[in-house]
Every structure is written in C-alpha cells, then in structure tokens.
C-alpha cells in the first residue's frame, strides 16, 4: 500500500456521495481550504470522538475559511444516521470501493488487537485553495486533533498571505 500523499502534492480530485446521496467533489471547493479527514468506521469510539472534535471546532474552522469533509467506506445511509446521532453538520462522504482512500494513500494494512486487516488509516489532509496538500497528519489521535488542525490552518493561511521579501 502507498504512503499518504506528501505535503506539497496535488490533492487528487474525487466525486463521492454524501449522506443524502448527492455527489461532492474536491474541485467544488477550489479557492477555499479543505480539511479532508479519513476515518475507519462510523459509530466506533475513536471515529465518534474525532467527528465530535470536528463538530465542536467547526465554527472556528469555517471562520478561518475551511470546509470539513470526512471520508470512510460506510454507506450514505450509515453516514446520515451517524451525523444525525452526533449533530455533525459537515459532509461525510462514502468511499465504498476505497478508490479515493487508495488515491490518497490511506487504504492500508492495519494491525488491530493483533489481527491484520485492510482498511482506512486515520489520516487528515489540509488542502489549500489551489488544491495542494499543505499539511498531513498520519496515525491521528482523535482527542484534540481538530484544535491541532485549526492551529495549522491559521498558521498556513498567515504564511500564504504574508508578503514575500
């Protein structure tokens, strides 16, 4: 399995269904920042903590100019129930065939409780308005992650907006 995309790489475009079945593509957010986070499974403890962290930080992330999108292999129906249960108002996208997860290098062999399996490795990408990966977080710990992403977003925006000397 491939390594996650490196910082500075072009983020692969995609079109995936959201929780209502509507197609969402990365290119529709050009000109703004995107927090694209990949997670293993709706409703699991770590994924719920991570989603709630983004929910609780969403206003600040949006205020800084970012759109939050979560991606897993779960169905749109599963995403809808997960979002309703926890009050998520950001997009959850269904990558049922793992095509996008593979393109981003996050569909990998994992070992959980001593058992090998293949699935999505919890990874977050911060993508700028030009579609470039500005920051990558691998092996994400859900607690405090959204705050870490917000701080990086603000720092990256300051750097991008500062005059070049």
N, C-alpha and C positions, 0 to 999 in steps of 0.2 A: 504494500500500500504506500502511496505517495505521502510525503511530508506536507503539512499545511502550506498554503501559498505563503511566500515570504513577503515581508514588508517591502513596499515599492512596486510589487507586481500589479498588473491589471487584474481587477476582480472580474471573473467570468460572469457574463450576463446569464440570466435564467428567467424562466417563466414557470411559476409554481402556483397551485391553487391555495387560497387561504381558507379560513374556517367556513366561509359561505360558498366556496367553490369558485370564486372569482380569481382570474389569473392575475398574479402580481409579478412584475419583472423588476430587476435591479435598475435598468435604464430609465424607468419612470421617475426615479429619484435623483437623476443627474442634476448637478447644481447644488445639491444639499448633501449632508453627511448621512451615512447609514451605519448603524450598529447591527451587524448581522451575526446572530449567535446560533450556533448549532448545539443541540442537546439530544440526549439519547431517547427519552420517552416521556410522554405526557403522564402526569399524575404520580411519578416516582418522587421520593423525598427530595433528592438533590435538584431535580428539574423544577419541582414546585418552589423550592427556596430561591433558585435562580430567577424564575419567572416573576415571583413576588418582589424580588430585589429590583428587577427592571420596572415592574409596575410602580413601586414606591419611588423610583427615581425618574419616572417617565416625564413629568412636567419639566424637570431641570434639563433632561436630555433634549427634549423638544425645544425648550427655551434657548438651548445652545445650538439649535439648528439641525438636530439629528432625528432620523426616523429609526425606530427599533423594529427589527424583524427577527422572529425566532423560527428555526427550521428543525424539523425532526421527520422521521419516516411515518409518523402517525397520520391517520386519515383526517380529512377536513372535519368530519363529524366528531372525531376524538378531540381535535383542536377546539372545536366550538364548545364542547362540554367542559374542557379544561379551562378555557378562557372565561366562560360564564361562572364556573365554580370559584375562580380566584379573582375575578374582576379585572382581567387583562384587557386593556383597550388598544393594544398594539397587535400587529399582524403575526399570526402563527401560520407558517407555510408547510405544506405537505410534500415531502420529497420521498414518495413511496418507493421509487425504484433506486434511490440513493445516487442518482445521476449527478445532482448538484453537490451533494456531500463528497462524492468522489472527485469532482472537478476542483473542489476547494481543498482536497487532500485530508479530509477529516473522517472519512469512512475507513475504518481500520480494525485490525485485530486487537481485541482488548482482553485483559485477564481480570475477571471479577470473581472474588471468593474462590480463587484457584482454578476457575474454569475459563477456557478460551472461548471467545465468541467474536463475531464480526459485527460492528455497529458504529454509531457516530461517537467520536471522541469529543467531549465537551470543549468547544473552541469558539472564540469570538474574534470577529474581524471589524476593525474600524475603517470604513471606506470613505474617501473624500468625494467631493462633488465632481471630480474628473474621472471617478471610477477606479482610483488607485487605492491599494491596501496601505493604510498608514500605520496600523498597529495590529499585532496578532497576539492573542492570549491563548496559550495551549494549556491543557490539563487544568482547566479553570476550577477554582474552589468557589462554590456558589455564594457563600457569605461575603458580603462587602464587594462583590465583583462589579455590580452596576456603578457603585461610587468610584471605583478604580477606573472604569470606562469613562465616566463623566469627567474625571480629572484629566485623563489623557486627551479626551475630546477638546476640552478647553485649552490645554497646552498646545495641541496640534493646530488648532484654529489660530491661536496667538502667533505661532511660528509661521503659519501660512500667510497671515495678514501683515506680519512685520515687514517694513521696507527693507529691501536688500541693499547692502552697502558695498 
